Amino acid sequence: MADTQFDLVVIGSGPGGYVAAIRAAQLGLRTACVEMRKTLGGTCLNIGCIPSKALLTASEKYEEAKHSLASFGVKVAGVELDLPTMMKHKDGVVAANVGGVEFLFKKNKVTRFIGKGSIEAAGVVKVTKEDGSAETVTTKNILIATGSDVMPLPGVAIDEKKIVSSTGALDLDKVPGRLVVIGGGVIGLELGSVWQRLGAQVTVVEFLDRILPGMDAEVSKQSQRILGKQGLAFKLGTKVTSATVKGETVTLTVEPAKGGSAETLEADIVLVAIGRRPYTAGLGLDTVGVALDNRGRVVTDHHFRTNVPGIWAIGDVIAGPMLAHKAEEEGVVAAEVMAGQSGHINYDAIPGVVYTWPEIASVGKTEEQLKEAGIAYKVGKFPFTANGRARAMQVTEGFVKVLADAKTDKLLGAHIIGANAGDMIEELGLAIEFGASSEDVARTSHAHPTLTEAIKEACLAVDGRPIHI
């Protein structure tokens, strides 16, 4: 075997992988990254987070111009949808972001290999190129950061034409008349919102009896009410058993999740968005003996080491929420530990955001989790209807909800439905990270008039003393 070429080879260039590679290079490790796409950034930048947010923003502006600006005294006539230009905007945003990662690799002297990476042995990565040729890279450490792939649904074959995954739903060439979304989670609701705003009749079919499973139940219920007012229809507690494409129509067979008579739904396009699964195919994990759990995820310790010395894993391929920023934090910690430093992640302070409108954001524990753990808590809530800035912006839907320990007042969780909730949640994530109490946040001056005053008021409400309600 040749002398070690690198201190670290990262397999995968998504947010976890590219951030880990850059941090490792900053720390003086000779670093390489293997990516099978020709562009860097993984699913998130190429066919996930970034293009979906570009379309969400564009569709929000279209909706606003068509239905909302007049109430501000801005008269707009003849509003038309130019879908090709909207898609061009999306593609431009993607190109800028993936190009940015390529620049950062060059800046930090991260070596890039284009091809599919697989582990031949501890310290040995094989890079198989598109033409079938291969080269071997040797390294002290291997970091698996291959992310996740679309979860298939038995009986519903994805062809990315009539039955699409999130990838196909980001690239439709016309607005479907009828769109059925299978799955009431984040991806389904975001992409369903895009096409509903652009004119599609959208029906969300969810196996469970609520949308956004895993989020605070009150938030889930309120989110469904708001999205329903916007035009999304919901069939909850319903499972899809088959899909048939005939001509331009997709016919779905559905039945109650708890059993009952089947019925059919017809659609022009069906989006399968029932979740994602770790992408470990072809990595050679069985060859080197890397342990997986019963859900196919790589098993690691708290510093992201696998059971095989020198092999590490982060992001969607290990346990925990499949979030780009979670993967980034793990990548940083893994790189720092490899370089002899220490690091930790407080998973209770990692926020989650749904980029519908209004946005939905949460950090820390839900009420259901606190009840299950037997933790006594207090709730503070404040509606945006009582917030002056929200009234001025005409974005009064939703509320801020905080959960604090009944004895110590320490913040345990926070949940927001409202405009810019994804930005606002960071204050509460920081508060949880530093062990703040609701009193600490309540006594912090918040600029007036801002939406974040609702956070202050919700924290005051924990003690029963909100000012503006």
C-alpha positions in Angstrom: 0.0 0.0 0.0 1.3 3.4 -0.9 2.0 6.1 1.7 -1.1 7.8 3.1 -2.2 10.5 0.7 -4.7 12.2 3.0 -5.5 12.7 6.7 -9.2 12.6 5.8 -11.3 11.5 2.9 -15.0 12.6 3.0 -17.4 10.6 1.0 -20.3 13.0 0.0 -20.3 16.7 -0.5 -23.6 17.7 1.0 -23.8 20.2 3.9 -22.3 17.8 6.3 -19.6 16.5 4.0 -18.4 19.8 2.6 -18.5 21.6 5.9 -16.5 18.8 7.5 -14.0 18.9 4.7 -13.5 22.7 5.0 -13.2 22.6 8.8 -10.7 19.7 8.6 -8.6 21.7 6.1 -8.7 24.7 8.3 -7.3 22.6 11.1 -4.4 21.5 8.9 -5.6 18.1 7.8 -4.8 17.0 4.3 -8.4 16.6 3.1 -10.2 15.2 0.1 -13.8 14.9 -0.8 -15.4 12.2 -3.1 -18.7 13.2 -4.8 -20.5 11.2 -7.5 -22.3 14.3 -8.8 -20.4 16.7 -11.1 -21.6 19.5 -8.8 -20.9 19.8 -5.1 -23.5 20.4 -2.4 -25.3 17.1 -2.3 -29.1 16.7 -2.3 -29.6 19.9 -0.3 -28.0 22.4 -2.7 -28.8 20.6 -5.9 -32.2 19.0 -5.6 -33.4 19.8 -2.1 -33.3 22.7 0.4 -32.0 25.4 -1.9 -34.1 24.9 -5.1 -37.2 24.3 -3.0 -36.7 27.6 -1.1 -36.2 29.4 -4.4 -39.5 28.1 -5.7 -41.2 28.8 -2.3 -40.1 32.4 -2.4 -41.0 32.9 -6.0 -44.5 31.3 -5.5 -45.1 33.5 -2.4 -44.3 36.6 -4.5 -46.7 35.4 -7.2 -49.4 34.8 -4.6 -48.8 38.2 -3.0 -49.0 40.1 -6.3 -52.1 38.3 -7.3 -54.1 38.4 -4.0 -52.5 40.6 -1.3 -50.8 43.7 -2.6 -54.0 45.5 -3.3 -54.8 45.7 0.4 -51.6 47.6 0.9 -52.7 50.1 -1.7 -50.5 48.6 -4.4 -52.6 47.9 -7.5 -51.2 45.3 -9.8 -53.0 44.4 -13.0 -52.6 41.5 -15.4 -50.5 39.3 -13.1 -49.3 36.2 -15.0 -47.2 33.2 -14.2 -44.0 32.8 -16.2 -43.1 29.3 -15.0 -39.9 29.0 -17.3 -38.5 32.2 -15.8 -39.4 31.0 -12.3 -37.5 27.7 -13.0 -34.6 29.7 -14.4 -34.5 31.7 -11.1 -34.4 28.4 -9.2 -31.6 27.0 -11.4 -29.6 30.2 -11.0 -29.8 30.0 -7.3 -28.6 26.4 -7.3 -25.7 27.2 -9.7 -24.5 30.1 -7.4 -24.6 27.9 -4.3 -22.8 24.9 -5.8 -20.3 27.2 -7.4 -19.7 28.8 -4.0 -18.8 25.4 -2.5 -16.4 24.7 -5.3 -14.7 28.1 -4.6 -14.5 27.3 -0.9 -12.8 23.9 -1.7 -10.2 25.7 -3.8 -9.7 28.4 -1.1 -9.2 25.8 1.6 -7.2 23.4 -0.6 -9.6 20.5 -0.4 -8.9 18.0 -3.1 -12.0 16.9 -5.0 -12.6 13.5 -6.7 -15.6 13.1 -9.0 -17.0 9.5 -8.8 -18.7 7.1 -6.5 -16.8 6.4 -3.4 -16.7 3.0 -1.7 -14.6 1.7 1.2 -12.3 -1.2 0.3 -10.7 -1.3 3.7 -10.0 0.9 6.7 -8.0 3.7 5.2 -8.7 2.8 1.5 -11.4 4.6 -0.6 -12.1 3.5 -4.2 -13.4 6.2 -6.5 -15.3 4.8 -9.5 -15.8 7.3 -12.3 -18.7 7.6 -14.7 -16.7 5.8 -17.5 -16.1 2.8 -15.2 -12.5 3.5 -14.5 -11.4 3.7 -10.9 -8.6 5.0 -8.7 -7.7 4.3 -5.1 -7.1 6.9 -2.4 -5.5 6.1 0.9 -6.2 8.1 4.1 -5.9 8.0 7.9 -9.6 8.7 8.3 -12.8 8.2 6.3 -15.9 10.2 6.9 -19.2 8.8 5.6 -21.4 11.8 4.7 -23.5 10.3 1.9 -26.9 11.7 3.1 -30.2 10.2 2.3 -32.4 9.1 -0.6 -36.1 9.2 -1.3 -38.1 6.6 0.6 -40.0 4.4 -1.9 -43.7 3.5 -1.4 -44.7 -0.1 -2.4 -47.3 -0.1 -5.2 -46.4 3.4 -6.3 -43.6 3.4 -8.8 -41.8 6.8 -9.2 -41.1 7.6 -12.8 -40.3 11.4 -12.3 -42.9 12.2 -14.9 -46.4 11.5 -13.6 -45.4 10.0 -10.2 -42.6 12.1 -8.9 -40.3 12.4 -5.9 -39.2 15.8 -4.6 -36.6 15.9 -7.4 -39.3 15.7 -10.1 -41.6 18.1 -8.2 -39.0 20.8 -8.4 -38.8 20.5 -12.2 -42.4 20.3 -13.5 -42.8 22.0 -16.9 -46.4 23.1 -16.2 -48.7 23.6 -13.3 -50.7 20.4 -12.7 -54.5 20.8 -12.5 -54.6 18.2 -9.7 -51.7 17.3 -7.5 -51.9 14.5 -4.9 -49.1 14.6 -2.3 -48.5 11.4 -0.4 -47.1 12.4 2.9 -48.0 15.3 5.2 -44.4 16.0 6.4 -42.1 18.9 5.7 -41.3 18.1 2.1 -44.9 17.3 1.1 -46.3 20.5 2.6 -43.6 22.8 1.2 -43.8 21.5 -2.4 -47.6 21.2 -2.1 -47.7 24.8 -1.1 -45.6 25.9 -4.1 -47.9 24.3 -6.7 -51.1 25.2 -4.8 -50.1 28.9 -5.0 -49.3 28.5 -8.7 -52.8 27.2 -9.4 -52.9 23.4 -8.7 -55.7 21.7 -6.7 -53.6 20.0 -4.0 -54.7 17.1 -1.8 -52.4 15.8 0.9 -52.8 12.1 1.8 -51.2 11.2 5.2 -51.1 7.8 6.9 -51.2 9.3 10.4 -54.1 11.2 11.8 -52.2 14.5 11.8 -49.7 16.4 9.6 -46.2 17.2 10.7 -45.7 14.2 12.9 -43.1 14.8 15.5 -43.9 18.5 15.9 -45.9 19.9 18.8 -49.5 18.7 18.4 -51.0 22.1 18.9 -48.7 23.5 16.2 -49.6 20.7 13.9 -53.3 21.3 14.4 -53.0 25.0 13.8 -50.8 24.5 10.8 -53.3 22.3 9.2 -56.1 24.9 9.8 -54.0 27.6 8.2 -52.9 25.6 5.2 -56.5 24.4 4.7 -57.7 28.0 4.5 -55.1 28.6 1.8 -56.6 25.8 -0.3 -54.8 22.6 0.6 -57.1 19.6 1.2 -56.2 16.8 3.6 -57.0 13.1 3.8 -55.6 12.0 7.1 -55.5 8.5 8.5 -55.3 7.2 4.9 -52.9 4.9 3.2 -52.2 4.6 -0.5 -52.0 1.0 -1.8 -51.5 1.4 -5.5 -51.0 3.8 -8.4 -51.9 3.4 -12.0 -50.9 5.7 -14.8 -53.2 5.8 -17.9 -52.6 8.5 -20.4 -52.4 11.8 -18.5 -54.1 10.6 -15.4 -52.8 8.8 -12.3 -55.4 6.8 -10.4 -54.5 6.1 -6.7 -56.2 3.5 -4.6 -56.5 4.6 -1.0 -58.1 3.2 2.1 -58.4 4.1 5.8 -55.1 3.3 7.6 -57.1 1.5 10.3 -59.0 -0.6 7.7 -62.1 0.0 5.7 -63.3 0.3 2.2 -61.0 1.4 -0.6 -61.7 4.4 -2.9 -59.8 6.0 -5.7 -58.3 9.5 -6.3 -57.3 10.9 -9.6 -54.5 13.3 -10.3 -52.4 14.8 -13.0 -49.3 14.5 -10.9 -48.6 12.5 -7.8 -45.7 13.5 -5.4 -44.4 10.7 -3.1 -43.0 12.4 0.0 -43.2 9.8 2.7 -39.7 10.5 4.0 -36.1 9.6 3.3 -33.7 6.7 4.1 -30.0 6.6 4.6 -27.9 6.4 1.4 -25.5 3.6 2.1 -25.8 1.5 -1.1 -22.5 0.5 -2.7 -20.4 2.0 0.1 -18.9 -1.4 1.0 -19.9 -1.1 4.6 -20.6 -4.8 4.9 -17.1 -5.6 3.5 -15.3 -3.6 6.2 -17.8 -4.5 8.9 -19.3 -1.1 9.8 -22.3 -1.7 12.0 -25.8 -0.6 11.0 -28.9 -0.3 13.2 -32.3 -1.9 12.4 -33.2 1.1 10.2 -30.1 0.9 8.1 -28.3 3.8 9.8 -24.6 3.8 10.6 -24.0 3.3 14.3 -21.6 5.8 15.9 -20.5 7.0 19.3 -21.1 10.6 20.4 -18.1 11.8 18.5 -19.3 10.0 15.3 -16.8 7.2 15.3 -18.1 3.9 13.9 -17.1 0.5 15.3 -14.3 0.3 12.7 -11.2 2.5 13.7 -10.6 5.4 11.3 -14.2 5.3 9.9 -16.6 8.0 10.9 -20.2 9.0 9.9 -22.4 12.0 10.2 -25.7 13.5 8.9 -28.6 11.6 7.4 -26.8 8.2 7.5 -26.8 8.2 11.3 -29.6 8.5 13.9 -31.4 11.8 14.4 -33.3 14.3 12.4 -32.4 14.6 8.7 -31.5 18.3 8.8 -28.7 20.0 6.8 -27.7 22.1 9.7 -27.6 19.1 12.0 -25.2 17.4 9.6 -23.0 20.6 9.4 -22.6 20.7 13.2 -21.7 17.0 13.3 -19.2 17.5 10.5 -17.5 20.3 12.4 -17.3 18.2 15.6 -16.0 15.1 13.8 -13.3 17.2 12.1 -12.3 18.8 15.3 -12.1 15.5 17.2 -9.9 14.1 14.4 -7.6 17.0 14.8 -7.3 16.4 18.5 -9.8 19.0 19.7 -13.0 18.4 21.5 -16.6 19.3 20.6 -20.2 18.6 21.5 -23.7 19.1 20.1 -26.8 19.9 22.1 -29.4 18.3 20.0 -32.1 20.0 22.0 -30.9 23.3 20.6 -31.1 22.3 16.9 -34.1 24.0 15.3 -36.4 22.6 12.7 -38.2 24.8 10.2 -41.1 24.2 7.7 -40.9 26.9 5.0 -44.6 27.1 4.2 -46.2 30.5 4.7 -46.5 31.2 7.4 -43.3 29.4 8.4 -43.4 26.8 11.2 -40.4 26.5 13.5 -39.5 24.6 16.6 -36.6 23.9 18.9 -36.3 21.7 22.0 -39.0 19.6 23.5 -42.7 19.4 22.5 -45.5 19.2 25.1 -46.0 15.6 24.2 -42.3 14.8 24.9 -42.4 16.6 28.3 -45.6 14.8 29.3 -44.1 11.4 28.3 -41.0 12.2 30.3 -43.0 13.2 33.4 -41.5 16.7 33.4 -43.7 19.4 35.0 -43.8 22.5 32.8 -45.5 25.8 32.2 -46.7 27.2 28.9 -46.5 30.7 27.6 -48.3 31.7 24.4 -48.7 34.9 22.5 -50.6 35.4 19.2 -49.4 37.5 16.3 -52.8 39.1 16.1 -51.7 41.2 19.2 -48.3 42.2 17.6 -48.1 45.6 16.1 -45.5 44.8 13.4 -47.5 41.7 12.4 -50.6 43.9 11.9 -48.6 46.3 9.8 -47.3 43.5 7.7 -50.7 41.8 7.5 -49.2 38.5 8.8 -51.2 37.9 12.0 -51.7 34.2 11.6 -50.0 32.0 14.2 -48.4 32.4 17.6 -45.3 31.9 19.7 -45.4 29.1 22.3 -42.7 28.5 24.9 -42.3 25.7 27.4 -40.4 26.2 30.6 -39.6 23.9 33.6 -42.3 24.5 36.2 -39.7 24.5 39.1 -36.6 26.2 37.6 -38.2 28.2 34.7 -35.4 26.9 32.4 -36.6 26.9 28.7 -37.2 23.4 27.5 -38.9 24.1 24.1 -40.2 26.7 21.8 -42.6 26.6 18.8 -43.6 29.3 16.4 -46.1 29.6 13.6 -45.8 32.9 11.9 -44.0 35.1 9.3 -40.2 34.6 9.5 -40.5 32.0 12.2 -37.4 30.3 10.8 -35.3 33.3 11.7 -37.1 34.1 15.0 -36.6 30.6 16.4 -32.8 31.2 16.6 -33.2 33.5 19.6 -34.9 30.7 21.5 -32.3 28.1 20.3 -29.6 30.3 21.7 -31.5 30.6 24.9 -31.8 26.9 25.3 -28.1 26.4 24.4 -27.1 28.7 27.2 -29.6 27.3 29.7 -31.6 30.5 29.9 -35.0 30.8 31.7 -38.1 32.3 30.3 -37.5 35.2 32.7 -34.1 35.8 31.1 -35.7 36.2 27.7 -38.7 38.2 29.0 -36.3 40.7 30.7 -34.3 41.1 27.4 -35.2 44.3 25.6 -36.8 43.6 22.2 -36.9 46.3 19.6 -40.3 47.8 18.8 -42.0 47.3 16.5 -40.8 43.8 15.6 -42.2 40.4 15.3 -39.8 39.1 17.9 -41.7 41.1 20.6 -44.1 38.1 20.5 -41.2 36.0 21.9 -40.8 38.3 24.8 -44.5 38.3 25.4 -44.8 34.5 25.3 -42.0 34.3 27.9 -43.8 36.9 30.0 -46.9 34.7 29.6 -45.1 31.7 31.3 -45.4 33.8 34.5 -48.9 35.0 33.7 -47.9 38.6 33.0 -48.0 39.3 29.3 -48.5 43.0 28.6 -50.3 43.2 25.3 -53.1 40.6 25.8 
